[in-house]
Amino acid sequence: IITYLPAEFQKERTMSPLFVSVADDLSNLNTLGGQLLAQDKLDEAAVEFKKALKINRNDSVALAGYAEVLRRKGKLEEAAQLFEKALMINPR
């Protein structure tokens, strides 16, 4: 479920084909990113999370996933900023 959508998709909440397509793309990208992260394929996971963030820069799952990639690469300050943003968007 996507809680936050870019402004251009706010009218599409009625599950139009465009909304479903965007939601599916985000879900698929985040799922693949998570699977790659679990396999410690950090560069490949980063690519998928970045693709998701191009669709919705405020997607909390993609932000947290990319933040985890950065954390594992030792880029702690950048990771912390992304984790914080993800938590502000979705505190759960």
N, C-alpha and C positions, 0 to 999 in steps of 0.2 A: 504494500500500500504506500502510495506517495502522498505525503502530507503537504509538502510545499512544491508549488509549480511556478515556473516563470510566468510573468504577467501575461505573455501571449497565449498561454494555455489555460488561464483561469476560466475562460468561457467554455472550455472543453470538458468540464467536470461531468457531463452527462454521459460519459463513456462512448463518445463518438469514436469512429475508427482511428482518428488521429491521436486521441488521448490514449486509447488502448495500445496503439503502436508505440508511443513514447513510453508509456508505463512498462510495456514488455521489454523494450530496448534497455531501459534503466535496470530493470530487474535482472535481465540476462547478463548485462555487463557487470553488475555488482556481484552476481552469483559466480561468474567466471573469475572475476578478480579475487573473490574470497577463496575459491578453489585453488587458484595459483598461489595465493598467499599461504594457504595451508601446506602447499608443496614446497614452500620457501623459494618460489620463482618470483623474486621481488621485482625485477625489471618488467617481466610480463604482466604481473599483477598491476603495477603502476600504470601501464598502458591502458588496461581495461578501466581502472578507476578514473583515469584522465578522460577517457572517452565518455564515461557517464557524467563527469563534471562539465563536459562541453554541452551536453544535453540540458543539464540542470546544475548550475554552479552551487546551488544550495541543497543538494541531495546529501542528507546526513550520513547515509550508508557509504556513499562514495568518498565523502570527506574523511570519515573515520577509517575506511579501508586504506586510502592513500596516506593518511597520517600514520597508520601502522607500518606501511612500507617504509616511510621516511624514518620512523623510530628504529626499525630494524637495521636501517642503513647508517644509523648513528647521527642523523640530522634531527637532533632532539628539539631544538628551538622551533624549527619549522613544523615539526610533528605536533608539538604542544599547541601551536596556534591553530592548526587544523582540527585537532581534537576539541579544543575549546569552541571553535565555530560549530562543529557538529553537535556538541552538547547544547549550545545556545539554540540551535534550530530544533533539536529533538532531545530533550533532557532524559528520555527513557533509556 
